[in-house]
């Protein structure tokens, strides 16, 4: 049941907000490039690009559970980086 809800949410997001899957991928890629330009850190760019790639491939191969797993991993990395940002010296 949860996978049906997640798939419907994904379908609504892609079809209504972005218009097509290709446009959705290009929009996320543009956001990731903006992250690269703002942070000027290649490691951040590669990390988020690979997370996005694994999220798309996970959703493609194992369905909505892949999206859920990658969201959990992405949220963990995000909170780790936020904590690291505020704990640094200088």
C-alpha positions in Angstrom: 0.0 0.0 0.0 2.8 2.4 0.8 4.4 1.8 -2.5 1.2 2.6 -4.3 1.0 5.9 -2.5 4.6 6.7 -3.2 4.3 5.8 -6.9 1.2 7.9 -7.3 3.0 10.8 -5.6 6.0 10.4 -8.0 3.7 10.2 -11.0 1.8 13.3 -10.0 5.1 15.1 -9.4 6.6 14.2 -12.7 3.5 14.5 -14.9 2.1 17.7 -13.4 5.0 19.6 -12.0 7.8 18.8 -14.4 5.8 17.7 -17.4 8.0 14.7 -18.3 10.7 12.5 -16.9 13.4 14.0 -19.1 12.5 17.5 -17.9 12.5 16.3 -14.3 16.0 14.8 -14.7 17.2 18.0 -16.4 15.7 20.1 -13.5 17.5 18.1 -10.9 20.7 18.2 -12.8 20.4 22.0 -13.0 19.9 22.2 -9.3 22.9 20.0 -8.7 25.1 22.2 -11.0 23.9 25.2 -9.0 25.0 23.4 -5.8 28.4 22.9 -7.5 28.6 26.6 -8.4 27.6 27.8 -5.0 29.8 25.5 -2.9 32.7 25.3 -5.4 33.4 21.8 -4.1 33.6 18.9 -6.5 33.1 16.3 -3.7 29.7 17.8 -2.9 28.8 17.8 -6.5 29.8 14.2 -7.0 28.1 13.1 -3.8 24.7 14.6 -4.7 24.9 13.6 -8.4 25.5 10.0 -7.3 22.7 10.1 -4.8 20.4 11.4 -7.5 21.6 8.7 -9.9 21.1 5.9 -7.4 17.7 7.3 -6.4 16.5 7.1 -10.1 18.1 3.7 -10.7 16.7 2.4 -7.4 13.3 3.5 -8.2 13.5 2.0 -11.7 14.7 -1.4 -10.5 13.1 -2.0 -7.1 10.2 0.5 -7.2 9.2 3.0 -4.6 11.2 1.3 -1.9 14.4 2.3 -3.7 13.2 5.9 -3.5 12.5 5.6 0.2 15.9 4.0 1.0 17.7 6.7 -1.0 15.7 9.5 0.7 16.7 8.1 4.1 20.3 8.0 3.0 20.2 11.5 1.5 18.5 12.9 4.6 21.3 11.3 6.7 24.0 12.8 4.6 22.2 16.2 4.6 21.9 16.3 8.4 25.5 15.2 8.8 26.7 18.0 6.5 24.6 20.6 8.4 26.0 19.4 11.7 29.6 19.5 10.3 28.9 23.0 8.9 28.0 24.4 12.3 30.7 22.5 14.2 33.6 23.7 12.2 36.0 26.3 13.5 36.5 29.7 12.0 
